[in-house]
């Protein structure tokens, strides 16, 4: 016989899942005129005096009006801490989401994790504490995914940058202008660097300068290697020189840096694997045992000493992982 809490949990989970699916479908189906107007505004192009495109209305816009104020408050909190805004993080991760939609996903993930805790542990005092912990984990999970996407995209961008600069240099040697060379790269390179150079081409077609287009790529990607390219072009535009040769030198430097990073990663693989095992094995084993045999951990959650021991264990795991990361973190 299925209990009422289980039925309630399944219904709630289905509602959250359908909500996310609906957001995705609306994003694909209604991404025309409104997104076009937003891109024109971002490039400084106004449509005053021109025929306005019909604005998309519906469920997606209603959700945006409801959740945008809360998403803005979260974004202002990040800016006060000196962190990139939520919109910048989503852009760097190449996620086609509004800040309000991402905030809604965070809320849905929080509710989902809380429901898991509620169905598993109930509502006693210990269950309430675990529900809070699960809720915090659910709220932070989408942010961790965004950071993972940002790091993965940055790594792919840097790995492609050396060959891309060689292609850019060869285009300049063939007699192309710098704007034409960027267009060549945009047509021949793959994502993510092809997408970023494609955006730069569109910005220049709308009246932007190559300087601004390169600076915008640097802001979107936050790549120290590409910042060298932007600086080199700015200096070349001011004082002149052989830009193709400069790009060849930068490409050689970047390729050597990537090669050294690969060698260092190979030499430190064992230490990094040991750090990961030491960090995650106790946590995964504890969670597994906690779900399989709750009575095994019951004394740890029923008295103050148990909570202190858990805190000490987590702190020692954190310190050990931090030390190992500092040992294997070799800057190139």
Backbone bond lengths (Angstrom), bond angles and torsions (degrees), N, CA, C in turn:
res aa  C-N    CA-C-N  psi(-1)  N-CA   C-N-CA  omega(-1)  CA-C   N-CA-C  phi
1 X - - - 1.470 - - 1.524 108.99 -
2 X 1.313 117.38 124.32 1.461 121.82 -178.67 1.520 109.36 -78.97
3 X 1.318 115.85 131.21 1.460 120.20 -178.09 1.523 110.71 -78.60
4 X 1.344 114.30 161.62 1.466 120.25 -179.01 1.522 112.20 -63.90
5 X 1.362 120.40 -43.59 1.470 118.82 178.18 1.522 113.31 -58.75
6 X 1.340 117.08 -37.05 1.460 119.18 178.85 1.523 110.59 -64.54
7 X 1.326 117.14 -43.30 1.465 120.66 178.24 1.528 110.53 -62.32
8 X 1.339 115.95 -44.06 1.462 119.67 178.87 1.532 110.96 -61.63
9 X 1.325 116.70 -41.86 1.461 120.18 179.51 1.514 112.03 -63.95
10 X 1.338 117.21 -41.71 1.460 120.33 179.34 1.526 111.27 -65.34
11 X 1.338 116.46 -40.16 1.465 119.36 178.09 1.526 111.21 -64.41
12 X 1.340 115.96 -43.73 1.471 119.49 179.60 1.525 111.33 -64.10
13 X 1.344 115.42 -41.96 1.462 118.67 178.68 1.527 110.81 -62.99
14 X 1.326 117.02 -42.26 1.449 120.00 177.48 1.519 112.27 -61.57
15 X 1.347 116.24 -38.52 1.461 119.40 178.01 1.511 112.68 -64.80
16 X 1.326 116.64 -43.85 1.466 120.20 178.32 1.520 110.75 -63.48
17 X 1.350 116.73 -42.94 1.461 120.67 179.50 1.515 111.78 -62.12
18 X 1.332 116.85 -45.05 1.463 120.05 178.58 1.523 111.59 -64.41
19 X 1.340 116.62 -33.48 1.454 120.26 177.99 1.522 110.85 -62.93
20 X 1.336 116.72 -45.24 1.464 120.30 179.66 1.530 110.72 -65.81
21 X 1.339 116.53 -41.81 1.466 119.32 178.45 1.524 110.58 -62.47
22 X 1.326 116.46 -40.54 1.459 120.14 178.59 1.513 112.67 -63.23
23 X 1.345 116.51 -39.06 1.466 119.71 177.74 1.520 110.40 -61.89
24 X 1.343 115.46 -43.92 1.455 118.91 179.91 1.524 112.61 -63.61
25 X 1.320 117.04 -42.41 1.450 120.63 179.70 1.525 111.17 -65.85
26 X 1.339 116.44 -42.33 1.456 119.27 179.26 1.513 111.36 -66.36
27 X 1.323 115.78 -34.13 1.462 119.49 178.68 1.530 111.07 -63.59
28 X 1.334 115.94 -39.56 1.460 119.39 -179.98 1.517 112.37 -75.02
29 X 1.337 116.31 -37.23 1.470 119.28 -174.26 1.516 113.00 -83.66
30 X 1.347 117.83 -27.36 1.472 120.12 -175.17 1.514 111.91 -111.09
31 X 1.329 117.71 21.61 1.461 120.13 -175.30 1.505 113.69 -87.07
32 X 1.342 119.60 22.55 1.445 121.13 -174.70 1.499 114.19 -89.17
33 X 1.334 116.38 -90.95 1.453 121.08 -168.95 1.512 112.60 -65.70
34 X 1.336 117.80 -41.03 1.464 119.61 -175.37 1.524 110.62 -66.77
35 X 1.344 116.72 -44.78 1.453 119.36 178.76 1.525 110.97 -65.45
36 X 1.340 116.87 -34.95 1.450 120.72 178.00 1.523 110.96 -63.91
37 X 1.326 116.71 -43.46 1.454 120.39 177.40 1.521 111.02 -63.63
38 X 1.337 117.27 -39.42 1.464 120.08 179.56 1.520 111.13 -65.25
39 X 1.347 117.35 -38.99 1.457 119.55 178.89 1.519 111.06 -67.20
40 X 1.340 117.19 -39.86 1.461 119.46 177.19 1.521 111.00 -61.51
41 X 1.356 116.45 -41.66 1.463 119.64 178.83 1.520 111.11 -64.71
42 X 1.331 116.99 -37.80 1.470 119.94 179.40 1.519 111.37 -65.30
43 X 1.334 117.55 -31.59 1.456 120.66 179.46 1.529 112.33 -88.66
44 X 1.335 116.99 4.74 1.449 120.06 178.19 1.511 114.48 81.66
45 X 1.317 118.23 15.42 1.459 122.51 -179.35 1.521 108.25 -97.57
46 X 1.313 116.63 121.85 1.460 121.08 178.81 1.515 109.38 -101.41
47 X 1.298 115.45 155.90 1.465 121.28 -179.49 1.518 111.03 -113.07
48 X 1.338 116.92 26.13 1.457 120.57 179.44 1.532 109.42 -64.69
49 X 1.293 115.98 133.51 1.457 120.32 -179.36 1.498 113.76 82.28
50 X 1.304 118.27 -11.03 1.464 121.30 178.99 1.508 109.64 -99.20
51 X 1.311 114.67 165.21 1.458 119.50 179.59 1.521 109.38 -69.16
52 X 1.302 117.45 125.09 1.455 122.39 -178.53 1.519 109.86 -81.64
53 X 1.314 115.16 137.81 1.459 119.63 175.47 1.521 109.78 -75.43
54 X 1.297 119.34 147.22 1.463 120.93 179.61 1.508 110.82 -63.26
55 X 1.311 116.81 133.88 1.446 122.68 -178.98 1.525 110.50 -80.40
56 X 1.349 114.02 138.54 1.463 118.92 179.78 1.524 109.53 -73.16
57 X 1.285 115.59 131.44 1.454 120.95 177.31 1.518 107.84 -128.03
58 X 1.309 114.77 158.18 1.445 118.51 179.08 1.511 110.82 145.92
59 X 1.321 114.54 -158.04 1.459 121.31 -175.59 1.528 111.57 -62.44
60 X 1.323 116.55 -40.29 1.466 120.40 -178.85 1.528 111.43 -62.92
61 X 1.325 117.47 -42.44 1.460 120.67 179.13 1.524 111.75 -69.81
62 X 1.322 116.58 -34.15 1.462 119.85 176.65 1.526 110.49 -63.48
63 X 1.329 116.33 -44.21 1.467 119.85 176.87 1.527 110.90 -62.12
64 X 1.322 116.49 -38.67 1.459 119.78 179.97 1.530 110.90 -63.54
65 X 1.331 117.48 -42.69 1.466 120.42 179.49 1.526 111.30 -65.98
66 X 1.310 117.10 -34.30 1.461 120.10 -177.79 1.529 112.08 -73.84
67 X 1.322 116.93 -42.05 1.460 120.60 -170.13 1.529 114.01 -102.93
68 X 1.331 118.64 -9.48 1.460 119.57 -178.14 1.527 113.24 -63.61
69 X 1.361 120.09 -40.48 1.470 118.33 177.81 1.527 113.22 -59.17
70 X 1.333 117.34 -43.17 1.465 120.07 178.30 1.516 110.87 -65.07
71 X 1.342 117.16 -40.36 1.464 120.09 178.49 1.525 110.73 -64.58
72 X 1.330 117.98 -36.58 1.467 120.59 177.55 1.519 111.54 -65.16
73 X 1.322 117.15 -38.27 1.465 119.41 178.46 1.525 111.02 -64.80
74 X 1.325 116.65 -40.56 1.462 119.80 176.61 1.526 110.51 -63.88
75 X 1.332 116.87 -41.39 1.463 120.48 178.74 1.513 112.36 -63.40
76 X 1.337 117.51 -39.12 1.466 119.91 177.85 1.518 111.02 -65.98
77 X 1.333 117.18 -34.01 1.460 120.00 176.30 1.519 111.64 -63.23
78 X 1.337 117.62 -38.78 1.465 120.45 177.34 1.518 111.32 -65.94
79 X 1.337 117.07 -39.72 1.462 119.97 -179.40 1.519 111.21 -66.65
80 X 1.334 117.27 -36.80 1.464 119.78 177.86 1.522 111.58 -64.43
81 X 1.328 116.77 -31.52 1.464 120.84 179.06 1.524 112.51 -83.78
82 X 1.325 117.59 1.04 1.453 120.67 -179.39 1.519 113.69 80.60
83 X 1.332 117.94 13.42 1.459 121.72 -179.66 1.529 109.68 -95.50
84 X 1.334 117.39 159.06 1.466 119.41 174.85 1.531 110.48 -62.33
85 X 1.316 115.36 149.00 1.461 119.44 178.41 1.529 110.15 -67.92
86 X 1.328 115.45 165.58 1.463 120.23 179.55 1.527 109.98 -61.81
87 X 1.340 117.18 -39.61 1.461 120.17 179.44 1.525 110.97 -62.70
88 X 1.335 117.78 -41.63 1.458 121.00 178.41 1.524 111.27 -65.44
89 X 1.327 117.37 -39.82 1.454 119.97 178.71 1.528 111.15 -64.90
90 X 1.328 117.14 -41.89 1.464 119.79 177.92 1.527 111.02 -64.81
91 X 1.325 116.11 -36.24 1.465 119.70 178.45 1.519 111.01 -67.89
92 X 1.338 116.97 -41.71 1.463 119.80 178.68 1.524 111.47 -66.83
93 X 1.326 116.82 -31.21 1.458 120.52 178.12 1.522 112.55 -82.97
94 X 1.348 117.60 -4.49 1.458 123.20 -179.13 1.526 110.92 59.20
95 X 1.330 115.88 44.09 1.458 122.22 175.67 1.521 108.30 -105.24
96 X 1.318 116.76 120.38 1.469 121.93 -176.91 1.527 109.52 -82.44
97 X 1.336 115.10 69.78 1.457 121.20 -178.42 1.516 109.57 -131.85
98 X 1.325 115.88 146.15 1.458 120.53 167.65 1.529 109.28 -75.96
99 X 1.329 115.46 160.91 1.461 119.11 176.72 1.523 111.13 -64.04
100 X 1.340 116.70 -35.40 1.463 119.61 178.20 1.524 111.12 -66.69
101 X 1.328 117.27 -36.44 1.462 120.54 178.83 1.530 111.01 -69.15
102 X 1.333 115.96 -38.64 1.460 118.60 177.34 1.533 110.75 -66.44
103 X 1.323 116.51 -39.18 1.468 119.88 176.55 1.528 110.50 -62.83
104 X 1.325 116.68 -38.26 1.455 120.34 177.80 1.531 110.84 -65.14
105 X 1.309 117.13 -38.55 1.467 120.59 176.37 1.525 110.33 -63.84
106 X 1.333 117.29 -40.45 1.466 119.83 176.88 1.526 110.99 -60.84
107 X 1.322 116.60 -42.87 1.454 119.44 179.35 1.534 110.89 -65.45
108 X 1.342 116.51 -41.30 1.453 119.59 178.32 1.514 112.37 -64.20
109 X 1.329 116.88 -39.47 1.462 120.39 177.25 1.524 110.72 -65.71
110 X 1.333 116.80 -38.51 1.463 119.88 177.45 1.519 111.33 -62.55
111 X 1.333 116.52 -46.28 1.467 120.67 179.21 1.524 110.64 -61.71
112 X 1.328 117.29 -41.19 1.459 121.03 -178.99 1.524 111.19 -62.56
113 X 1.326 117.15 -45.56 1.467 120.31 179.95 1.528 110.89 -66.88
114 X 1.324 117.01 -38.17 1.468 120.01 178.06 1.526 110.48 -64.34
115 X 1.320 117.00 -39.27 1.466 120.06 178.28 1.527 111.28 -64.53
116 X 1.332 116.65 -38.15 1.466 119.74 176.41 1.529 109.92 -60.86
117 X 1.330 115.92 -45.86 1.462 119.69 179.57 1.526 111.18 -64.51
118 X 1.335 116.67 -40.04 1.466 120.50 -178.81 1.519 111.36 -65.18
119 X 1.327 116.61 -42.14 1.460 120.01 -179.43 1.522 111.92 -70.56
120 X 1.331 116.28 -29.30 1.465 118.69 -176.25 1.519 112.65 -87.57
121 X 1.350 117.63 -38.47 1.462 120.32 -170.33 1.524 114.11 -116.27
122 X 1.329 118.86 -12.31 1.448 120.09 179.78 1.517 112.34 77.82
123 X 1.360 116.02 -159.51 1.454 120.95 -174.27 1.527 115.15 -117.00
124 X 1.317 121.76 20.81 1.457 118.35 171.57 1.513 111.00 -67.42
125 X 1.365 116.30 -179.12 1.466 120.08 -177.67 1.517 111.03 -60.52
126 X 1.344 115.71 -46.85 1.459 118.21 178.81 1.516 111.54 -62.33
127 X 1.343 117.16 -40.70 1.450 120.23 177.67 1.512 112.34 -64.76
128 X 1.343 117.73 -33.94 1.457 120.85 178.32 1.521 110.70 -65.62
129 X 1.329 117.01 -42.42 1.465 120.05 177.85 1.521 110.75 -62.89
130 X 1.323 116.58 -43.50 1.453 120.19 179.49 1.525 111.01 -65.75
131 X 1.335 116.81 -33.97 1.446 120.51 178.30 1.530 110.36 -65.36
132 X 1.323 117.11 -38.69 1.467 120.96 176.85 1.524 110.40 -64.39
133 X 1.346 116.00 -43.68 1.463 120.18 179.23 1.525 110.78 -62.31
134 X 1.336 116.33 -44.15 1.463 120.30 178.53 1.525 110.63 -63.85
135 X 1.331 117.34 -38.91 1.459 120.18 178.75 1.517 112.35 -63.07
136 X 1.337 116.89 -42.30 1.465 120.33 177.14 1.522 110.56 -62.80
137 X 1.348 116.11 -42.66 1.465 119.68 178.63 1.524 111.19 -62.72
138 X 1.344 116.93 -40.37 1.458 120.22 178.42 1.519 112.69 -65.92
139 X 1.335 117.04 -36.43 1.466 120.02 178.62 1.523 111.51 -68.42
140 X 1.327 116.95 -34.98 1.461 120.70 -176.49 1.523 112.82 -84.88
141 X 1.326 118.38 -19.02 1.465 120.99 -175.53 1.533 112.89 -58.53
142 X 1.354 121.33 -47.60 1.468 119.35 178.16 1.521 113.06 -61.13
143 X 1.349 117.48 -35.29 1.455 119.86 177.66 1.520 112.28 -64.38
144 X 1.344 116.56 -39.39 1.458 119.73 176.73 1.535 110.82 -63.77
145 X 1.331 116.25 -38.47 1.462 119.25 178.19 1.528 110.98 -64.50
146 X 1.333 117.31 -40.69 1.466 120.21 178.49 1.531 110.52 -63.03
147 X 1.331 117.44 -42.67 1.460 120.12 178.40 1.527 111.35 -63.86
148 X 1.338 115.78 -38.06 1.463 119.31 176.71 1.527 110.72 -62.08
149 X 1.341 116.79 -42.94 1.463 119.90 178.78 1.527 111.22 -64.86
150 X 1.345 116.68 -39.25 1.464 119.94 179.71 1.523 110.59 -63.02
151 X 1.332 116.97 -47.98 1.463 120.44 -179.02 1.525 111.73 -64.19
152 X 1.335 116.46 -41.03 1.462 120.16 179.53 1.525 110.96 -64.24
153 X 1.328 116.82 -42.29 1.464 120.87 -179.14 1.527 110.81 -69.36
154 X 1.336 117.43 -38.82 1.462 120.84 178.32 1.524 110.78 -63.98
155 X 1.328 116.68 -42.35 1.465 120.59 178.97 1.523 110.94 -63.04
156 X 1.334 117.24 -43.93 1.463 120.55 178.64 1.532 110.74 -63.97
157 X 1.330 116.98 -39.91 1.463 121.42 179.30 1.524 110.63 -62.33
158 X 1.325 117.38 -47.53 1.461 120.93 -179.10 1.525 112.11 -65.11
159 X 1.340 116.69 -35.77 1.461 119.61 179.25 1.529 111.94 -67.74
160 X 1.331 117.04 -30.02 1.463 120.87 179.90 1.523 112.73 -87.65
161 X 1.313 117.42 -13.57 1.459 120.29 -169.04 1.529 112.65 -66.08
162 X 1.334 118.17 -39.28 1.460 120.05 -178.56 1.524 111.95 -59.86
163 X 1.324 117.52 -50.41 1.469 120.99 179.32 1.523 111.16 -66.20
164 X 1.329 116.86 -33.65 1.461 119.71 179.30 1.526 111.30 -66.53
165 X 1.315 117.30 -40.03 1.464 120.13 178.13 1.526 111.13 -66.61
166 X 1.326 117.01 -34.31 1.464 119.78 175.20 1.526 110.38 -63.61
167 X 1.323 117.56 -43.39 1.462 121.57 176.11 1.517 110.98 -62.20
168 X 1.324 116.92 -41.07 1.466 121.18 178.20 1.521 110.58 -63.62
169 X 1.327 116.74 -43.29 1.467 120.99 178.80 1.522 111.42 -63.73
170 X 1.337 117.39 -43.14 1.473 120.34 179.55 1.529 111.22 -63.59
171 X 1.325 116.75 -36.35 1.468 119.39 177.43 1.528 110.94 -65.00
172 X 1.327 117.36 -39.06 1.465 120.55 177.27 1.523 110.91 -66.41
173 X 1.320 116.79 -39.27 1.469 120.25 178.54 1.525 111.50 -66.39
174 X 1.331 116.55 -27.79 1.460 120.52 178.80 1.523 112.76 -77.96
175 X 1.332 117.64 -3.25 1.453 121.35 176.62 1.510 115.14 103.50
176 X 1.354 117.84 4.99 1.453 120.18 177.91 1.523 110.00 -74.78
177 X 1.331 115.01 152.45 1.466 119.17 169.34 1.528 108.63 -75.05
178 X 1.336 115.42 169.46 1.464 118.21 -178.01 1.520 110.95 -64.45
179 X 1.326 117.90 -39.37 1.462 120.85 178.51 1.522 110.93 -64.27
180 X 1.338 116.79 -40.78 1.462 119.64 177.75 1.524 111.59 -67.02
181 X 1.337 116.59 -35.38 1.463 120.09 177.72 1.530 111.00 -65.12
182 X 1.337 117.20 -40.36 1.465 120.63 176.99 1.522 110.10 -63.45
183 X 1.334 116.91 -39.72 1.461 120.30 178.18 1.531 110.69 -63.94
184 X 1.327 117.24 -37.52 1.464 121.01 176.78 1.511 111.22 -62.53
185 X 1.326 116.22 -43.66 1.467 120.22 178.22 1.526 110.26 -63.33
186 X 1.326 117.08 -42.67 1.467 120.76 -178.95 1.523 111.73 -61.00
187 X 1.343 117.23 -33.98 1.460 120.63 -178.13 1.527 112.38 -80.82
188 X 1.331 117.88 -26.46 1.464 120.65 -172.83 1.523 114.18 -106.53
189 X 1.330 118.33 -22.06 1.458 120.89 -178.09 1.521 110.39 -82.90
190 X 1.313 115.36 158.83 1.467 121.60 178.14 1.525 109.00 -99.69
191 X 1.332 115.26 171.10 1.463 120.23 179.04 1.528 109.17 -68.21
192 X 1.345 118.06 147.57 1.474 126.87 5.33 1.523 114.69 -88.85
193 X 1.339 117.58 -13.81 1.460 118.34 -172.65 1.529 110.62 -71.36
194 X 1.349 117.61 -30.80 1.451 119.73 176.58 1.523 111.92 -66.20
195 X 1.321 116.92 -38.73 1.467 120.68 177.99 1.518 111.43 -64.31
196 X 1.330 116.68 -43.39 1.466 120.05 -178.00 1.524 111.45 -66.95
197 X 1.328 117.24 -41.27 1.463 119.18 178.07 1.524 110.22 -70.41
198 X 1.330 117.47 -30.40 1.459 119.43 174.14 1.521 111.67 -63.61
199 X 1.331 117.01 -39.95 1.468 120.00 175.91 1.522 110.51 -64.26
200 X 1.334 116.23 -38.93 1.465 119.42 178.84 1.527 110.69 -62.96
201 X 1.337 117.70 -40.33 1.464 121.13 178.12 1.526 110.42 -62.60
202 X 1.321 117.26 -43.66 1.469 120.13 179.07 1.523 111.23 -63.91
203 X 1.321 117.90 -38.22 1.467 120.41 177.45 1.524 110.84 -63.56
204 X 1.340 116.87 -42.48 1.468 119.13 179.44 1.521 111.19 -68.66
205 X 1.330 117.78 -34.69 1.469 120.13 177.16 1.525 111.95 -65.54
206 X 1.338 116.12 -25.99 1.465 120.31 178.34 1.525 112.80 -91.21
207 X 1.333 116.93 11.85 1.459 120.74 173.93 1.508 115.59 106.41
208 X 1.323 118.87 -1.38 1.459 120.82 179.17 1.519 111.47 -76.36
209 X 1.308 116.18 156.88 1.457 121.73 178.61 1.528 109.72 -87.36
210 X 1.345 117.96 156.52 1.470 119.78 175.17 1.517 113.00 -57.38
211 X 1.336 117.31 -34.96 1.466 120.82 177.24 1.521 110.98 -58.60
212 X 1.334 115.80 -49.46 1.463 119.72 -179.43 1.522 111.31 -64.68
213 X 1.329 117.07 -38.94 1.464 120.14 -179.85 1.525 111.18 -63.77
214 X 1.342 117.19 -42.99 1.464 120.11 178.77 1.524 111.21 -67.94
215 X 1.332 116.70 -39.40 1.469 119.31 177.70 1.523 111.59 -63.66
216 X 1.327 117.31 -35.96 1.466 120.07 178.03 1.523 111.17 -67.82
217 X 1.338 117.31 -36.01 1.471 119.52 175.35 1.524 109.81 -63.14
218 X 1.327 116.59 -41.98 1.467 120.15 178.91 1.519 111.40 -61.95
219 X 1.334 117.10 -39.46 1.460 120.18 178.78 1.525 111.24 -67.96
220 X 1.329 116.84 -39.35 1.467 119.87 -177.48 1.527 111.56 -71.44
221 X 1.327 117.05 -38.00 1.461 120.85 -173.53 1.518 112.25 -95.73
222 X 1.346 117.45 -31.93 1.474 122.61 -176.94 1.529 110.63 58.39
223 X 1.334 115.80 47.27 1.459 121.87 -179.95 1.522 109.33 -101.32
224 X 1.330 115.61 123.21 1.471 119.64 177.81 1.520 110.71 -66.79
225 X 1.329 117.91 -32.81 1.461 120.78 178.91 1.522 111.45 -66.32
226 X 1.329 116.71 -44.57 1.461 118.59 -179.52 1.522 111.18 -70.65
227 X 1.320 117.68 -24.24 1.459 119.91 175.92 1.524 110.74 -61.63
228 X 1.349 117.53 -30.53 1.467 120.83 174.50 1.525 110.90 -61.78
229 X 1.332 115.84 -40.52 1.464 120.33 179.82 1.522 110.37 -65.17
230 X 1.319 116.57 -45.02 1.466 120.45 179.68 1.526 111.34 -61.65
231 X 1.326 116.32 -44.04 1.472 120.21 178.88 1.522 111.25 -64.83
232 X 1.345 116.37 -42.02 1.468 120.08 -179.76 1.526 111.08 -62.28
233 X 1.335 117.13 -41.69 1.462 119.01 179.91 1.525 111.20 -67.70
234 X 1.331 117.60 -38.83 1.471 120.33 178.99 1.528 110.44 -62.83
235 X 1.329 116.55 -42.88 1.469 120.01 178.57 1.520 110.71 -65.82
236 X 1.337 116.12 -42.11 1.473 119.80 179.74 1.524 110.95 -62.64
237 X 1.316 117.04 -40.31 1.462 119.61 -179.59 1.519 111.68 -66.01
238 X 1.334 116.41 -26.50 1.461 120.52 -178.24 1.523 112.28 -86.90
239 X 1.323 117.62 -46.75 1.470 121.23 -172.63 1.523 113.04 -110.99
240 X 1.342 117.98 -9.44 1.454 120.29 179.83 1.521 111.79 84.15
241 X 1.323 115.50 -174.09 1.454 121.31 -179.08 1.516 111.46 127.32
242 X 1.322 115.23 -179.50 1.466 121.69 -179.37 1.524 108.63 -89.92
243 X 1.327 116.21 97.36 1.458 120.57 -176.00 1.528 111.24 -66.39
244 X 1.320 117.97 -36.84 1.465 120.54 -179.50 1.527 110.92 -61.56
245 X 1.322 116.65 -42.05 1.469 120.06 179.24 1.529 110.58 -67.05
246 X 1.308 115.88 -39.39 1.470 119.33 178.09 1.524 110.62 -61.82
247 X 1.330 116.82 -43.49 1.464 120.43 179.48 1.524 111.29 -65.25
248 X 1.336 116.74 -36.16 1.474 119.58 176.35 1.522 110.75 -62.34
249 X 1.334 116.68 -42.63 1.466 119.73 179.34 1.529 111.54 -64.99
250 X 1.321 116.35 -42.00 1.467 119.74 178.38 1.523 110.17 -65.00
251 X 1.339 117.00 -40.83 1.467 120.40 178.96 1.523 110.98 -61.69
252 X 1.331 116.57 -41.41 1.469 119.79 178.01 1.529 110.56 -63.37
253 X 1.326 116.74 -42.99 1.465 120.51 179.16 1.524 111.31 -61.90
254 X 1.338 116.41 -43.25 1.467 120.37 -178.74 1.524 110.57 -67.37
255 X 1.326 117.31 -41.78 1.462 119.72 179.22 1.531 111.31 -63.17
256 X 1.322 116.56 -39.99 1.464 119.93 177.29 1.525 111.34 -65.48
257 X 1.322 115.94 -38.33 1.462 119.28 178.09 1.526 110.80 -65.24
258 X 1.324 116.70 -42.56 1.464 120.12 177.71 1.525 110.49 -62.87
259 X 1.346 116.85 -40.42 1.467 120.23 179.17 1.520 111.01 -64.04
260 X 1.334 117.09 -43.40 1.466 120.35 179.07 1.526 111.35 -65.48
261 X 1.324 116.53 -39.16 1.461 119.37 177.51 1.519 110.98 -62.99
262 X 1.337 116.62 -37.85 1.457 119.57 177.27 1.517 111.98 -65.00
263 X 1.336 117.16 -41.58 1.463 120.21 178.14 1.524 111.17 -65.38
264 X 1.325 116.97 -42.01 1.460 119.99 178.50 1.524 110.72 -64.17
265 X 1.339 116.95 -40.46 1.461 120.14 178.40 1.525 111.05 -62.46
266 X 1.340 116.40 -36.56 1.463 119.74 178.19 1.523 111.42 -67.90
267 X 1.331 116.66 -42.97 1.461 120.75 -177.28 1.536 112.26 -70.89
268 X 1.324 116.81 -29.05 1.466 119.87 -177.83 1.530 112.51 -102.05
269 X 1.349 117.60 10.46 1.465 120.23 -177.17 1.516 111.61 -61.64
270 X 1.335 116.90 -41.28 1.460 119.76 -178.07 1.524 110.93 -64.56
271 X 1.340 116.69 -43.62 1.467 119.65 -179.78 1.529 110.75 -65.41
272 X 1.328 117.62 -40.01 1.466 119.82 179.80 1.520 111.03 -68.38
273 X 1.341 116.48 -38.24 1.464 119.24 177.00 1.522 110.95 -65.10
274 X 1.332 116.60 -40.11 1.470 119.88 177.80 1.522 110.61 -62.74
275 X 1.332 116.33 -41.89 1.460 119.35 178.18 1.523 112.31 -62.62
276 X 1.332 117.11 -41.35 1.463 120.05 178.85 1.523 111.49 -65.26
277 X 1.348 116.18 -42.39 1.461 119.36 -179.81 1.526 110.62 -65.29
278 X 1.331 116.39 -45.27 1.464 120.29 -179.81 1.524 111.30 -62.39
279 X 1.329 116.47 -33.21 1.469 120.33 -177.56 1.524 112.08 -78.32
280 X 1.329 116.64 -49.77 1.465 119.91 -169.30 1.521 114.03 -91.98
281 X 1.321 117.99 -24.98 1.459 118.45 -177.38 1.531 112.50 -61.46
282 X 1.343 119.97 -48.06 1.480 117.68 177.64 1.523 113.48 -61.55
283 X 1.344 116.36 -37.65 1.465 119.52 -178.62 1.526 110.71 -68.28
284 X 1.331 116.92 -47.43 1.466 120.40 -179.13 1.529 110.63 -63.67
285 X 1.330 116.29 -42.08 1.459 119.58 179.73 1.527 111.04 -65.15
286 X 1.324 116.88 -39.77 1.462 120.37 178.98 1.523 111.40 -64.79
287 X 1.341 116.46 -44.52 1.472 119.86 179.26 1.522 110.32 -63.59
288 X 1.332 116.92 -42.08 1.464 120.43 179.11 1.529 111.13 -60.87
289 X 1.324 116.21 -48.53 1.453 120.00 -179.77 1.528 111.60 -65.47
290 X 1.333 116.58 -33.63 1.453 120.49 -178.65 1.523 111.63 -66.64
291 X 1.335 116.11 -37.58 1.456 119.40 179.56 1.530 111.27 -80.20
292 X 1.313 117.08 -35.35 1.467 120.24 -176.61 1.520 111.25 -77.96
293 X 1.337 116.66 -47.98 1.476 121.51 -179.39 1.524 109.11 -127.03
294 X 1.326 117.91 81.91 1.472 119.93 -178.06 1.523 113.18 -58.50
295 X 1.317 117.83 -30.21 1.456 119.26 -179.38 1.508 113.68 -65.39
296 X 1.334 117.78 -22.77 1.457 120.96 -179.89 1.527 111.42 -65.40
297 X 1.320 116.28 -36.26 1.464 120.46 -178.73 1.524 112.35 -99.59
298 X 1.304 117.61 0.61 1.459 119.76 -174.93 1.514 113.16 -57.75
299 X 1.346 120.13 -43.52 1.481 119.04 178.23 1.522 113.99 -61.28
300 X 1.350 117.26 -27.56 1.469 120.17 -178.50 1.526 111.82 -69.22
301 X 1.329 117.62 -26.43 1.455 120.78 -176.00 1.523 113.11 -104.18
302 X 1.323 118.00 -0.27 1.459 120.56 -176.32 1.521 113.40 -103.34
303 X 1.335 118.14 -3.43 1.465 119.68 177.72 1.519 109.54 -144.68
304 X 1.306 114.70 161.99 1.464 121.37 -174.84 1.523 111.97 -64.97
305 X 1.317 117.79 -37.67 1.467 120.85 -178.31 1.531 110.45 -61.77
306 X 1.331 116.63 -38.34 1.457 119.43 178.32 1.521 112.39 -60.79
307 X 1.332 116.21 -44.22 1.469 119.60 177.69 1.523 111.26 -63.76
308 X 1.338 117.42 -37.89 1.467 120.22 178.21 1.525 110.29 -63.61
309 X 1.321 117.05 -42.98 1.466 120.42 179.41 1.530 111.39 -64.39
310 X 1.324 116.62 -39.18 1.467 119.34 176.70 1.522 110.76 -63.12
311 X 1.337 116.63 -43.72 1.460 120.29 178.36 1.522 112.21 -62.04
312 X 1.345 116.87 -43.10 1.465 120.21 178.89 1.529 110.46 -63.38
313 X 1.335 116.55 -42.24 1.459 119.79 179.22 1.518 112.41 -61.85
314 X 1.334 117.11 -45.03 1.461 120.24 178.63 1.525 111.28 -64.33
315 X 1.332 116.46 -39.25 1.457 119.65 179.48 1.528 110.95 -64.51
316 X 1.316 117.94 -42.21 1.461 120.98 179.56 1.524 111.36 -67.07
317 X 1.339 117.24 -37.61 1.469 120.10 175.58 1.525 110.39 -62.01
318 X 1.335 115.95 -43.46 1.470 120.41 179.04 1.520 111.39 -62.11
319 X 1.336 117.40 -44.89 1.462 120.43 -179.68 1.533 110.90 -64.09
320 X 1.344 117.09 -42.73 1.458 119.64 178.66 1.516 112.29 -62.23
321 X 1.340 116.98 -43.25 1.459 120.21 178.15 1.521 111.21 -64.35
322 X 1.335 117.07 -39.68 1.462 120.81 179.83 1.525 111.29 -63.90
323 X 1.337 117.05 -42.10 1.468 120.61 179.79 1.531 110.59 -63.87
324 X 1.326 116.83 -44.74 1.465 119.51 -179.66 1.526 110.64 -63.89
325 X 1.322 117.09 -40.63 1.466 119.60 178.85 1.521 111.44 -63.83
326 X 1.328 117.35 -38.03 1.465 119.45 178.78 1.527 110.66 -67.97
327 X 1.313 117.79 -33.85 1.460 120.53 -179.22 1.533 110.99 -67.64
328 X 1.329 116.15 -42.75 1.482 119.82 -175.13 1.519 112.52 -90.05
329 X 1.341 118.74 -4.03 1.468 121.36 179.27 1.516 109.89 -81.77
330 X 1.322 116.43 94.92 1.466 123.08 -179.08 1.517 108.15 -109.76
331 X 1.312 116.04 116.87 1.453 120.67 -178.51 1.529 110.32 -79.52
332 X 1.326 115.33 140.30 1.469 121.74 178.59 1.535 108.20 -115.39
